[in-house]
Amino acid sequence: MENNEKKPLIELISGISSLVVAIGIIVAAFVINYFARQNFVSIDGSKFEPAWYIYFMYIVGSLFTLVGAYLVYAYVMTKKEVKRMSVKQMTLIATLSAISIVLYYYAKFPLPFFPPWLDIQFSDLPALIGSFIYGPWAGILIIFIRFVVKLPGTSTVGVGELADLILGVVLVVTSGLIYKKHRTMKGAFIGSLIGVGAATVAACLTNWLLLIPAYIKIAGFPLPAIVGSLSYIKVHGESVVTNDNYMLYYIFVGVVPFNLFRYSLVLALTFILYKRISWLFNKIG
């Protein structure tokens, strides 16, 4: 077998091996974290937080996932004789994915007057930048890697992670597709605004049809906690939120303004950073 025939087979074997290693690392991190959580005893009311090496294992696992996916992708593209991504491009996407994961864990905070589980976080920023530079597929890949890394350490039975996956994909696909057709600052701005609107609409629909019911029925989140988080909405000094109408208030007083504010911050930071770093990505990739 000639070298040019051996290379695709080597890529396939290496890709599958990398994916197996990735699954092993992520499963190991999940098991270690699970038993640590089971044995955790709070003395001062503090919440359980995974150890630093759990995060490190998740990140390493995601990188092996990326490498394995690329090698399998390279094998498929070779068979189809389609131009494939360069190693440099995949490396830069891996870098953006790692930044997104770090932001997902460490750059988040709640806001007053919103339910405490709604955190402002900026992990969509690297994905949005990636979608502008390489196209929507890059943003989707970054969002998916973030989802895979976060899922084993979930504290919401995967509900919160699923929400971030859906909304992140809607944001980067909408914004990236419009910018791909209109590669100007105006195109990026319009695409981002439409992306913010689409993600906010998606947030309303997913909270109504999927997320809140899943929180209550699957994750065991108490309904009184949701109703209580909206008790500040009063008419003549009396709270107007009940078990029957809480969803309406939660969506239009909580979800809509929260997501508009959250994605507006992400949008502003994207425009501040994009022009400053896009030349470097274009030069390298």
C-alpha positions in Angstrom: 0.0 0.0 0.0 1.4 3.4 -1.0 1.9 6.2 1.4 -0.9 8.3 -0.1 -3.2 5.3 0.4 -2.1 4.6 3.9 -2.6 8.2 5.2 -6.4 8.2 5.1 -6.5 4.9 7.0 -4.1 6.2 9.6 -6.2 9.3 10.0 -9.3 7.1 10.5 -7.6 4.9 13.1 -6.1 7.8 14.9 -9.4 9.7 14.9 -11.3 6.8 16.4 -8.6 6.2 19.0 -8.8 9.9 19.9 -12.5 9.7 20.3 -12.2 6.6 22.5 -9.6 8.4 24.7 -11.9 11.5 24.9 -14.8 9.4 26.1 -12.6 7.7 28.6 -11.3 11.0 30.1 -14.8 12.6 30.2 -16.4 9.5 31.8 -13.6 9.2 34.3 -14.1 12.9 35.2 -17.8 12.4 35.6 -17.3 9.3 37.9 -14.7 11.1 40.0 -16.9 14.2 40.3 -20.0 12.1 41.0 -18.5 10.3 44.0 -16.9 13.6 45.3 -20.4 15.2 45.2 -21.9 12.2 47.0 -19.3 12.5 49.8 -19.5 16.3 50.0 -20.7 17.6 53.4 -21.4 21.3 53.7 -20.4 22.8 57.0 -21.1 26.5 56.4 -23.8 26.2 53.8 -21.4 26.3 50.8 -22.3 24.6 47.6 -20.3 21.8 46.0 -17.8 22.9 43.5 -15.8 20.4 41.3 -12.0 20.4 41.9 -9.7 22.2 39.4 -8.5 18.9 37.9 -12.1 17.9 37.0 -12.3 21.0 34.8 -8.9 20.2 33.4 -10.0 16.7 32.5 -13.1 18.0 30.8 -11.0 20.4 28.7 -8.5 17.7 27.8 -11.4 15.4 26.9 -12.9 18.1 24.7 -9.6 18.7 22.9 -9.2 14.9 22.2 -12.8 15.1 20.9 -11.9 17.9 18.6 -8.8 16.1 17.3 -10.7 12.8 16.8 -13.6 14.6 15.0 -11.1 16.4 12.8 -9.2 13.2 11.8 -12.5 11.3 11.1 -13.7 14.4 9.1 -10.4 14.5 7.2 -10.8 10.8 6.3 -14.3 11.4 5.0 -13.3 14.5 3.1 -10.4 12.6 1.5 -12.8 9.9 0.3 -15.1 12.5 -1.1 -12.2 14.5 -2.5 -13.5 17.7 -0.8 -11.2 20.5 0.4 -10.9 20.2 4.1 -10.0 22.5 7.0 -6.4 23.1 7.8 -4.7 22.0 11.0 -4.2 25.7 11.8 -7.9 26.4 11.5 -8.8 23.5 13.8 -6.2 24.7 16.3 -7.7 28.1 16.4 -11.2 26.7 16.8 -9.9 24.6 19.6 -8.4 27.7 21.2 -11.8 29.5 20.9 -13.5 26.4 22.4 -11.1 26.4 25.4 -11.8 30.1 26.0 -15.5 29.5 25.8 -15.3 26.7 28.4 -13.3 28.9 30.8 -15.8 31.7 30.4 -18.6 29.3 30.9 -17.3 28.2 34.3 -15.7 31.4 35.6 -17.2 34.5 34.0 -20.8 34.4 35.1 -22.9 36.3 37.7 -26.6 36.8 38.5 -28.4 40.1 38.3 -30.9 41.6 40.9 -34.6 41.4 40.0 -34.1 38.3 37.9 -34.4 34.7 39.1 -31.0 33.7 40.7 -30.5 30.8 38.3 -30.4 33.1 35.3 -26.7 34.0 35.1 -25.1 36.6 32.8 -22.3 34.7 31.1 -20.0 35.4 28.1 -19.2 31.9 26.7 -21.1 32.6 23.5 -18.6 35.3 22.6 -15.8 33.0 21.3 -18.4 31.1 19.3 -19.8 34.2 17.7 -16.3 35.4 16.8 -15.6 32.0 15.3 -18.7 32.1 13.3 -17.7 35.5 11.8 -14.2 34.3 10.9 -14.8 30.8 9.7 -18.6 30.5 9.2 -21.5 29.2 11.2 -20.2 25.7 11.3 -17.3 26.9 13.4 -19.6 28.6 15.9 -21.7 25.4 16.1 -18.6 23.3 16.8 -17.5 25.6 19.6 -20.9 25.6 21.2 -21.1 21.8 20.9 -17.7 21.2 22.5 -18.7 23.5 25.4 -21.8 21.5 25.8 -19.9 18.1 25.8 -17.4 19.4 28.4 -20.1 20.9 30.7 -22.6 18.0 30.5 -20.8 15.5 32.8 -20.6 18.0 35.6 -24.2 19.1 35.3 -26.2 20.1 38.4 -29.5 20.4 36.4 -29.7 16.9 34.9 -28.5 18.4 31.6 -31.4 20.9 31.3 -29.3 24.0 31.7 -26.7 22.8 29.4 -29.3 21.9 26.8 -30.7 25.4 27.0 -27.3 26.9 26.4 -26.7 24.6 23.5 -30.0 25.5 21.8 -29.7 29.2 22.3 -26.0 29.3 21.4 -26.6 27.5 18.1 -29.5 29.8 17.2 -27.3 32.9 17.9 -24.2 31.8 16.0 -26.1 30.3 13.0 -28.3 33.3 12.5 -25.6 35.9 12.9 -23.0 33.9 11.0 -25.2 33.2 8.0 -26.1 36.8 7.5 -22.5 38.0 7.9 -21.4 35.3 5.4 -23.6 36.9 2.8 -22.8 40.5 3.8 -19.2 40.6 5.0 -19.2 44.2 6.1 -19.4 45.8 9.5 -23.0 46.7 8.8 -23.7 43.1 7.8 -22.1 41.8 11.0 -24.1 44.3 13.1 -27.4 43.5 11.4 -26.7 39.8 11.6 -25.9 40.0 15.3 -29.0 42.0 16.0 -31.2 39.5 14.2 -29.3 36.7 16.0 -30.0 38.3 19.4 -33.7 38.6 18.5 -33.8 35.0 17.3 -32.0 33.7 20.4 -34.4 35.6 22.6 -37.4 34.1 20.8 -35.9 30.7 21.1 -35.3 31.3 24.8 -39.0 32.1 25.2 -40.1 29.0 23.3 -37.7 26.6 24.9 -38.4 27.9 28.5 -42.2 27.5 27.9 -42.2 24.2 26.1 -39.1 22.4 27.4 -36.9 23.9 30.0 -39.2 24.8 32.8 -41.3 21.6 32.6 -38.0 19.6 32.5 -36.6 21.5 35.5 -39.8 20.7 37.5 -40.5 17.1 36.3 -36.9 15.8 35.7 -34.6 17.9 37.8 -37.1 18.1 40.6 -36.9 21.9 40.9 -39.7 23.1 43.1 -42.4 25.2 41.5 -42.8 27.4 44.6 -39.2 28.5 44.1 -40.0 29.8 40.6 -43.1 31.5 41.7 -41.3 33.0 44.7 -38.5 34.4 42.5 -41.2 36.6 40.9 -42.8 37.7 44.1 -41.5 41.2 43.7 -44.0 41.8 40.9 -46.9 43.4 42.8 -50.0 45.4 42.2 -51.3 47.5 45.1 -48.8 45.8 47.4 -50.0 42.3 46.5 -48.0 39.7 44.5 -49.8 38.9 41.3 -47.8 35.8 40.3 -49.5 32.4 41.1 -49.0 28.8 40.2 -51.4 29.3 37.3 -49.9 32.4 35.6 -46.2 32.2 36.6 -45.1 31.1 33.1 -46.4 34.3 31.5 -44.7 36.5 34.0 -41.5 34.4 34.0 -41.1 34.7 30.2 -42.0 38.4 29.7 -40.6 39.8 32.9 -37.7 37.4 33.3 -36.6 35.6 30.1 -37.1 38.4 27.5 -35.4 41.3 29.3 -32.7 39.0 30.7 -31.7 37.5 27.4 -31.9 40.9 25.5 -29.5 42.3 28.1 -27.3 39.3 28.2 -26.9 39.0 24.4 -26.5 42.8 24.0 -23.4 42.5 26.3 -22.1 39.6 24.2 -22.7 41.6 21.0 -21.0 44.7 22.3 -17.9 42.7 23.4 -17.8 40.9 20.1 -17.6 44.1 18.1 -15.0 45.5 20.5 -12.8 42.4 20.1 -13.5 41.1 16.6 -11.7 43.7 14.5 -8.8 43.6 16.9 -8.2 39.8 16.5 -9.8 38.8 13.2 -6.7 39.9 11.2 -4.5 37.6 13.4 -6.9 34.6 12.8 -7.0 35.3 9.0 -3.2 35.6 8.8 -2.6 32.3 10.8 -5.6 30.3 9.4 
